[in-house]
Amino acid sequence: MGAPTVKRHVAAALNAARGAETTPAADAVVSDLLARLAAESRRGLTGVLNGTGILLHTNLGRAPLAREALDAIADAAGSASNLEYDLESGTRGSRYDRLGALLRAATGAEDALVVNNCAAAVLLVLDTFARAADGSPREVVVARNQLIEIGGGFRLPDVLARSGATLVEVGATNKVRIGDYAQALSPRTALLLRVHPSNYRIEGFTADVGGAELVALGRRAGVPVVEDLGSGALTDLRAYGLPHERTVQEAVAEGIDLIAFSGDKLLGGPQAGIVVGRAAAIQRMRANPLLRALRIGGPTIAALGATLRLHLDSAARERIPFYRMLATPLDALRARAETIRAQLDALDLRAERVQGYAGGGTLPLAALESVALAWRPAHGDANAAAARLRAGNPPVVARAEGDRVLIDLRTIPPERDGDVLAVLRNAAA
């Protein structure tokens, strides 16, 4: 924290004591100072235990990294690396070559490019293909039911506007047909764009256009088809008891020219925006000067590479924490809950069956059966008790439901159960 910061808080605590109506005891001043220092320490980035039951929690950093990814970061970032150096020729190399072979193998695409997040990937695609040589905007055709807003107020139309592209909406809110796209084509059309609906669904009287159908239209019209796939699954989630989520490989197989997706969601890696697709299109994006402002650094390349290697070995996939959490059986979760509960007999603590969610804008209505520690605090309400857990060391982020605080164990690594025990004991005291 540093001496200047501590000194600032000491001065603030003393000033508060001097301004009080009655002179506080020395212990009270010390307690105030310690509380100020604790609050200061939580302002910086700190590790927490995710007890919410949301596996990819946007506000808690989304996907936790595999040990292999963490080791790769330490190896690449702890010393000099070949980030932009070709070891064979002894000359300057390209950072984008470090992941190309892995992404081609994992997705089946001709080529790939990685930038700092999926919004940046979409922006780079639009800037490369939806702007005429003279700088004038060209048109991007999007279904009306795909003009989404996701967390933090991010809206797809805003990204289109920022890129300089002209948005052309087609279809109705609940129904869009291939004829809607065909009627929107003009000499100014640059792209046909598909967008993952993220965390909302339209159900009932609906119709949509599949990727293969849109590709066929694009081929006839000579217009590239781009898909913002969002979470970017490389694995069929039905193997883990979840509904099917469109995979990157499926989009590639349908002939989509460019597919953008995230590295820190269903892929289970670091924050990154990945674009895979036709080699000629990727090469045009590499030549865009905007790429330099969006490029990733060595630690991200190292972590993403390690994560992709785990995906390529199906026997190793569950070393990625997201997939390990999905695969953990209920009996194992209940046994952990009972072990913790047995050591806290003084608390009103029970192991309860609950529902969690994949999170990360993926399958928002698909519940995951789980087991949580349900704590009914003897003093104060559940919200106050949850706040005491967040003030722990490490902070435990749980959810309050009625008079209970629920700590879902599916989203907490089993090796951290001792920390949960200690934080619960201190919060109850």
GIDA-V663830 format. One record per run of one state. SS is the DSSP state (hx for helix, st for strand, lp for the rest). FROM is the first residue (numbers start at 1). LEN is the number of residues. If there is no record, write none. Layout:
SS_FROM_LEN, SS_FROM_LEN
This chain:
lp_1_2, hx_3_16, lp_19_7, hx_26_18, lp_44_4, st_48_3, lp_51_3, st_54_3, lp_57_1, hx_58_3, lp_61_6, hx_67_11, lp_78_7, st_85_2, lp_87_4, st_91_2, lp_93_4, hx_97_11, lp_108_3, st_111_5, lp_116_2, hx_118_12, lp_130_1, st_131_1, lp_132_5, st_137_1, lp_138_1, st_139_5, hx_144_3, lp_147_2, st_149_2, hx_151_3, st_154_2, hx_156_8, lp_164_2, st_166_5, lp_171_4, st_175_1, lp_176_2, hx_178_7, lp_185_4, st_189_7, lp_196_11, st_207_1, lp_208_3, hx_211_11, lp_222_2, st_224_7, lp_231_2, st_233_1, lp_234_3, hx_237_4, lp_241_6, st_247_1, hx_248_6, lp_254_4, st_258_5, lp_263_10, st_273_5, lp_278_1, hx_279_8, lp_287_4, hx_291_4, lp_295_3, hx_298_15, lp_313_1, hx_314_6, lp_320_1, hx_321_7, lp_328_2, hx_330_13, lp_343_5, st_348_12, lp_360_2, st_362_15, lp_377_5, hx_382_9, lp_391_4, st_395_3, lp_398_1, st_399_3, lp_402_2, st_404_5, hx_409_3, lp_412_2, hx_414_15, lp_429_1
